[in-house]
Amino acid sequence: MRLAGIFRPTLFIALICAATLAACKSSEERAEEYYQSGLELIESGDYDRAIVELRNVFEFDAGHREARFTLANTLLNQKDDVGGAYSQFLRLVEQYPEDEEARIILSELAFRANNWEEVERHGTVAQELAPDNPRVQAIAIALAYRTALLEEDTPAQREQGRAAEALLNTLPESIVLRSLAMNTHLSDGDFTQALEDIDWLLERRPDNVLYWRQRLSILAQLDDLEGVEAQLLDMVERFPEDIANAQAVLSFYLSRGETDKAEAFLRGLVAKADAGDVQLRADLVNFLLQTRGPDAARAELEAAIADAPDPTMFLVLKAGLDFQEGSPDAAIASLEGILESAEPSAETRDIKVTLARMLLATGNEVGARARIEDVLAEDDSHPEALKMQAAWQIQADAADEAVNSLRLALDRAPEDAQAMTLMAQAYQRSGRPELARDFLALAVDASGNAPEETLRYANLLIEEERFIPAEDILLPA
C-alpha cells in the first residue's frame, strides 16, 4: 500500500490549530476574550470570577487600559477593597499619566485616607488635565482649604468652605465637598448643620471611625449627652476590636459620676468574653481598684484566681495590689515565686518587667537593670523593657542609644504613646526640638487625646505662642 501523499504538513498544522485554536490566537485577542468575559460576569453580578478574568487580561496585555480601569473600579465599588483599587489605579496612571478619571479617583481616595501628599500629587495633574471638571474643582478647593489651614489663615479657610458649599449644588454626592462643608459649619459653630453633614457622610462610609468620632464631638458640642451615650455604646458593638471605644464609654460614665453604670458595662463585656480571655476581667479588677477601693479589687481578684484555669495574671495583679498597699517585700517575693517555677515565655518576660519596676521603686536599681537585661537577652525588641532601658539612657545623656532603643520598641508597638513621649525626650536631650515636637504630637494621636499626652503637647505649643493649634488639640480631649 502506498502512503505517499497521505501526510500533508499544511493539513496537519490546520488540524492542530483547529484542536488548539486558542493557542493560535494573538495575545491581544486572548486579552480581549478575558476582558469581555470579565464584563459579562460583572453584568451578571459574579464579581469574584470577574476579577479573576480581568487579572488574566494582563497575562497577555499588561497595558490594557479598559481592563485595568474596570478591575480597579470593581474592587472599589463592588468589593470595597480600597487598597486594592488604589493600587490598580496607580498602575493605570503609571502607564497612562494623562488618564483624567484615574487621577480624579486617586485624589478622592487619598482625601478619604487623609493622605494629603497623594491628594496634591494626583490632584495637581488632574487640574492640569481638566480644570473645568467639577470633581477636579472640588479637589482644588480641598487643597486650597488645606493650605489655608496649615497657614492658620481663617478667612481663606472660610472662603474655601463657602466655595465647597456652593459647588455642592453641582456635586451633591461629593464626599470631598461635604467634608469641607462640615468643617466650615464646625468652625462657624453651626453644630446642627454639622451633624446633618456627618450623618450624610456616615450613610456612605459607615466604617469610617474618624466620622464616628467627629459625630461624638458634635453631639458633645450640642450637649446631647443621651446621644453621646447611645453612640458610644453603638461604637463598641460596631467596632469590637477597638478598645478605645470601651474606654470612652467608661470615661463618659465616670465623668458623670455614674460608677454603677460603668461597672455594669464592664461586667457585661467580661460576661461576653471568650473563656480564655482574662484581660477584660483584669480590667475589671483595675476599675474596681480605682473606683471602689482595694477591698473590692481584692475580692474580685480572689474570685478570679479561683475561677481562672490559669490564674497567673491575677496572681501578678494581686502582687501589684500588695505592692500599692504597702507590702513591697510580699509582692516582690510573690513575683519571684511565680518566675521560679515558670518556663521562659512572653508572659514571664512581662512579669520580669513588672518585677523590675517594683525593684526600681524600692531603690534596687541594680536588681531592676538585671531583670531588664534578662528580658532583652530573651527578646531584644520587648517594648516595655526597651522603654525602661531608654529612660535610663536618657538620664545618662545617651540620647542616641535611647532613640535606637525606642525605634525598636515602636517597631513592635507603633501606637505606644509612652514610647513616643520618651522619644520626644530623647530628641529634646540631643538638641533636635523639631523631632521632639513631632513625637509629642504623635503621642497625642496614639493616646486618643489622653489628658497627660495632650497637656504635654499643648503646653509646648503655648510656649511657642501657637495658641490656635493648642486649642485644636485640647478641644477633642
C-alpha angles and dihedrals in degrees: 000000000000115000097179113127096018093098108063116174095210092052090048092053091048091052092049091050091049090052094046101027094156092059090059095052121099121255089249091055093048090049091050091050091054090046093052090046089053091051091051091050091049089051089054093047096247095133099163093058090040090057090051091051093047091051089052089060091071092057086071104024116021091181098055098136098190093049092049092049093045092049092050092047092049092050090050103042104027103030100028088225097150095171093050092046092049090052092052094047088051090053088050096054090045087060096034108027093178096054099132099193094048091050091051093049092047090052092049093047091048089051090053089051092047088238099146095174089062092042089057094043096053097026092058091054091046090054090053092049101042114008092163095054107110092220089054089049088054090054091048090052090050092052092048090048090051091051091050091049093052091047090048088235100155097180090052090049091053091047092054091043090056090048089053091051091050093050090050086077087066097036106031092165097053112126089192094057095040091053092051091047090051091052089050092051089050091051090049091050092243094139095162091060091041088056090053089050094050092046089053090051093047092053087062100034107028091159094060106110092190091061091052091051091049089051090053090053091051092049089051090051088052089050089235097150094166088055091048091052093047093049094047091053090046091052091053088056095040097048105027094166094058105086090186088078093056089046089052091053091052092046090049094052093044092049087058094044092248096140094154091055090048093051092046090051092050093046088052090056090049091052091052095047122107116265093252095045105100098161095088092052089049087053088051090054091051090047092052090048091055098041108026102026137244096301093059091044092049091050091052090047093053090050092048092049089052093047103041120091087214110028096180095113092050092047088054091049090049089053089051090051091049088051093052091045093058103268102109095153092054091046094049091046090051093053093045089051091053091049094049093063099035130093115234110274143139088275094053091049089055089049090051090054090051089049090049090055091051092049091049091049090053092051097259098125092155091058091044092052090048091055092048090049089052091052094048091047088059097037116013093191099051102142099211094046091047091052091054090047091049092051090055091047092052090050089052092050090247091133097156091053089049090052091052091049092049093047088059091047092050091048087063097034107025094173096051105131093190091055089050091051091051089048088054090052091049092051091046090052091050093051100256104122095165092060090044090055091049092054093047088055091048090050090056091053094044092050093051091245092307112185099245096049093040095050092046092055094039091054090053091051091048090051087054089049091242093139101161095054088046090054091046093059095040095054097062089047 
